[in-house]
Amino acid sequence: MLRVAVVGSGPSGCYTAQSLVQLDSSVRVDVLDRLPCPYGLVRYGVAPDHEKIKSLQSNLRTVLEHERVRFLGGVRVGEDGVPATRLRELYHAVVYCVGAATDRHLGVPGEDLPGSWSATEFVSWYSAHPDAVDDGFVRDARSAVVIGVGNVAVDVARMLARGPAELSPTDMPQAALSALAASRVTEVHMVGRRGPSQARFTTKELRELGALPDTEVTVDPRELALDPAYLDPSALPAAARRNVEVLRGWATAPGRSAARRIHMRFFLRPVELLAGGGERVAAVRFERTVPDGQGGVTGTGRYEDIAAQLVLRSVGYRGVPLEGLPFDPATCTVPHLAGRVLREGTVVPGEYVAGWIKRGPTGVIGTNRPCAKETVTSLLEDAAALLRRELPGDPLAALRAEGTEPVEWTGWCAIERAETELGVSLGRSVVKLPDWESLLAAARRSTS
């Protein structure tokens, strides 16, 4: 019987477990996660008002409820947790599906001023990630700048413009809902350094901005005209062409009265965050850019300051090293060959990667399926050799004996019940528990 540990319970981890049990009728899979809750970015990265995407949890749930799959939450792997070498002793194979755990930086002066945050930190707060901090993101802010033009940037801009009536039916934690309901942010600037034809958002998410109640989306036609592909979008891929059409509609629409405005800006590159009174961020200085004819942009030496008491940086994710695994700092991924971990160019039997830590932070949720299947195919090709090593017994018993007490599936179900009860008590639907203490207390009810 082949025993496999999958580290990470997000889409890549769940799809890896799914492929394993589908392709080998005898394999047993333990899905380990640092958090007591499964689903990764589907739970903690998808905007709370995107119910259709969040419904993917039901598909991932089916995987984790499979009779040959165990969910073991609250298990830290690596530094301050179970060493990678110990996992290799307990399992025939280990597949790391740990994602890209941190953000890219702008690398400009003032980036670390109070009031400047990564978009991921903001998303973690309104998604109730237990590591999130509530540092008054929107308190005293009237104008916000979102740096980036991908779907995460669209998400955070939309959350800033949403009213409490639209947010209350979601599973957003109560503290975040109350803060956003009291927000005085009326101006949101979403800014990209390149043109509209190169923006990374999808058309569906872009259009949602135009459907927000009492919110106007503005676009400067002069900025759009700087993009040659905007003037003639016929050669663009279909998705980019649809984006351009949406932006053109907003650029030519007459202005209207609205409580909030989202300003879509292009060809502006952040060069400095400027402090105001109390040393908090007060504005972002941008340099006007123009296309360089090779798909990039070049600076013009002309600058513009946009007032902002809140800055959210959404310029991409990057992977971080995991103790005990090789790491390529250039790509921020683990070196691999078809999912097999490479150490100094040599395949390491029994160690594998899937998801963002394998390929970088690219693609959509569905991209993880073929990525996971490739890795699992490699693993199962190695199975005969891996099975020659005898294991000490049930890994769960060994983990417990060494002081690790995982949150099993019954514990997660208890957390779900507690979140339903909290929602009922607040006159809402399901409301997420926002911190480690409440999550673990709920999980313990399953054993009491």
Buried (B, 14 or more C-beta within 10 A) or exposed (E): EBBBBBBBBBBBBBBBBBBBBEEBEEBBBBBBBBBBBBBBBBBBBBBBBBEEBBEBBEBBBEBBEBEBBBBBBBBEBBEEBBEBEBBBEBBBBBBBBBBBBEBBEBEBEBBEBEBBBBBBBBBBBBBBBBEBEEEEBBBEBBBBBBBBBBBBBBBBBBBBBBBEEBBBBBBBBBBBBEBBBEBEBBBBBBBBBBBBBBBBBBBEBBBBBBEBEEBBBBBBEEBBEBBEBBEEBEEBEEEBBBBBEBBBEBBEEEEEEBEBBBBBBBBBBBBBBBBBEEEBBBBBBBBBBBBEEEEEBEBEEEBEEBBBBBBBBBBBBBBEBBEBBBBEEEEBBBBBEEBBBBEEEEBBBBBBBBBBBBBBBEEEBEBBBEBBBBBBEBBBEBBEEBBEEEBEEEBBEBBEEEEBBBBBBEBBBBBBEBBBEBBEEEEBEBBBBBBEEBBBBBBEEBEE
